[in-house]
Amino acid sequence: MGFGSLFRHNIRLAGGPAPVRAYVEELMPAILNGTIEPGKVFDATTNLDGVPADYQDMADRKSPKVLVKP
């Protein structure tokens, strides 16, 4: 999608930071014990060794969210 098509129709595209720190302590235990299925949020899973490559994938917009499992 080109940004020119947004301006022509007076459409606004906005975003902002995700307040992860506000919810991580409450939600992480539910993710780890299987109560919440993070697959609807994360599109890839990695271990600690894969973190640098997955950060690059997120920066390159190849992967929006990556779940890191120790």
C-alpha positions in Angstrom: 0.0 0.0 0.0 1.4 3.4 -0.9 1.0 6.3 1.4 -0.3 8.4 -1.5 -3.5 6.3 -1.6 -4.2 7.2 2.1 -3.9 10.9 1.6 -6.1 10.9 -1.5 -9.0 9.5 0.6 -8.3 11.5 3.7 -7.4 8.3 5.6 -5.2 8.5 8.7 -2.6 5.8 9.6 -1.4 6.0 13.2 0.5 3.9 15.7 2.1 4.1 19.0 4.2 2.2 21.5 2.7 -1.0 23.0 2.5 -0.7 26.9 4.1 -4.1 27.3 5.6 -3.4 30.7 2.2 -2.6 32.1 0.9 -6.1 31.4 3.9 -8.4 31.3 3.9 -9.5 34.9 0.2 -10.3 34.8 0.1 -12.1 31.5 3.5 -13.9 31.2 2.5 -16.6 33.7 -0.7 -17.3 31.8 1.3 -17.6 28.6 3.8 -19.9 30.1 1.3 -22.3 31.7 -0.8 -22.4 28.6 -3.9 -20.5 29.8 -3.3 -17.9 27.0 -2.4 -19.0 23.5 0.2 -16.5 22.3 0.1 -17.9 18.7 -2.6 -15.4 17.9 0.0 -12.6 18.6 3.4 -14.1 17.7 4.2 -15.3 14.3 7.6 -16.9 15.1 9.2 -18.7 18.0 12.9 -18.7 18.8 15.3 -19.6 21.6 17.9 -17.3 23.1 20.4 -18.1 20.4 18.0 -16.9 17.7 17.2 -13.6 19.3 19.7 -11.5 17.2 18.4 -12.8 13.9 14.8 -12.5 14.9 15.4 -8.9 16.0 16.7 -8.2 12.5 13.7 -9.9 11.0 11.4 -7.6 13.1 13.5 -4.6 12.0 13.2 -5.7 8.4 9.4 -6.2 8.9 9.7 -9.9 8.0 8.2 -10.9 11.3 6.0 -8.6 13.4 6.2 -10.5 16.8 8.6 -13.2 17.9 8.1 -15.3 21.0 11.4 -16.1 22.8 11.4 -19.4 24.7 14.5 -20.1 26.9 
